[in-house]
Amino acid sequence: MTRASLPAGAEWFFTGVVLLLSTNAFLHLLSTNDQPGLVMGAGAIFTQVIWSAVYLATGILLLRKSQGLAGIIFRDRLLVALVTMALVSVLWSDERLLTLRRSVALIGTTMFGAYFSSRFGLVDQLKILSRALAFAAIMSLLFVLVLPPVGIASGDFKGAWLGIYGHKNVLGSTMALGIIVFILRAISERRAVLRWWAVTGLALILLLGAQSVTGLLACLFTVAALVVSFAFRWRLRNAVAFFLGLAALAVSGGIYFISHAEKMLLSLGRSESLSGRSTIWLICLLRIKQRPWLGYGYDAFWRGAGSPAEAIWRLTGYPVSHAHNSVLNVWVDIGLIGVLVFLLQYFRSLWRAITLVRRTTTPEYLWPFVYLFFTGVYGLVESVILRQNDLTWILYTSVALVIPAMTAARAPQPPSAAAKRVVDA
């Protein structure tokens, strides 16, 4: 990128606002819909107008500002195949209009991730993301303190903090991600180290106030992975010995957890059903047997009354909109073929991210590995893959597309013909 083509202040602002909106900040205040996607209330229509404007602006920016649009998008063909399958699933979906509408939104979300990846370097990506999440943290605290009827939950989750979000788990997951980003900023920017540690503390307070055990555990595991990731830069023999020992420790911990699962879950305020998730998973598996290869069509499984998910609604007592597990959610959407494509793409990106960590020394280059690890851990109990208008998918797309470019940029270049002649001489 030449200096003249660097993103201007307006692009920074636009990108930051979209990242903030993709966390679902404030949008629940507009919604009058108790069953998302089923009843088109005024708030839902207004939200769709906002995102349609974002897609249009993103398309224009991609075409005008990015060099080689096709080259950017096809850096990861498996990612393209995954999104394409969601769109093509219109052909076998029981709710074709719904699948078409939401797959178009998914394409728009993926385009924004591609734009974010191509227009901003990794350092600038973390700057924009950290500022958006810091703003979300500050505003959430203000909502809790100044507007408690809005910022604090009532009913089933009475007392849990919501902040600027409509559900405690959304605040929890956003702050969990924020803590990781803020820590990276703190260790990479010595001049602002106190500021970013202070924001990290604020995010931790909000995460605890949200009473989101899922977000807290995902955050703890990812921070541990961040610390451990520095071992990737050790000599190969030392790194292999370290990770073998770590694997043995993890297996021992897993065995201990399985044998003491009930007590440990109760100590965290959770039942063995994981807040009803086991019921959701069981019914999803039973329904998958009916359409194992191609699934039910993107987002068609969760369309409401009369849908394959109706039994889940009856047993849980509330409108479930996803499988609370990324692999199961992809499976019911686009089948086993989609699951295999996703798993191949995920582990290939994870391996590339580890390779990138080994080749570099600066903290910012830990971000792709750390985020993919966070997505993997959080995706065990939440659906974070192929989610339209969602920060997790935007960042997943951005990371998946930026890794090949960064790896290629740091790969050793073959000597030129002139250099070869000099060597031969």
Secondary structure as UniProt FT lines:
FT   HELIX           3..5
FT   HELIX           9..21
FT   TURN            22..26
FT   HELIX           27..29
FT   TURN            36..38
FT   HELIX           42..65
FT   HELIX           69..73
FT   TURN            74..75
FT   HELIX           77..88
FT   HELIX           89..91
FT   HELIX           96..119
FT   HELIX           122..146
FT   HELIX           148..151
FT   HELIX           155..157
FT   TURN            158..159
FT   TURN            163..164
FT   HELIX           168..188
FT   TURN            191..192
FT   HELIX           193..210
FT   HELIX           213..228
FT   HELIX           229..233
FT   HELIX           236..259
FT   HELIX           261..267
FT   TURN            268..269
FT   TURN            272..276
FT   HELIX           277..288
FT   TURN            289..290
FT   TURN            292..294
FT   TURN            298..299
FT   HELIX           300..302
FT   TURN            305..306
FT   TURN            308..309
FT   HELIX           310..316
FT   HELIX           326..359
FT   HELIX           363..366
FT   HELIX           367..378
FT   TURN            379..381
FT   TURN            388..389
FT   HELIX           391..410
FT   HELIX           417..424
//
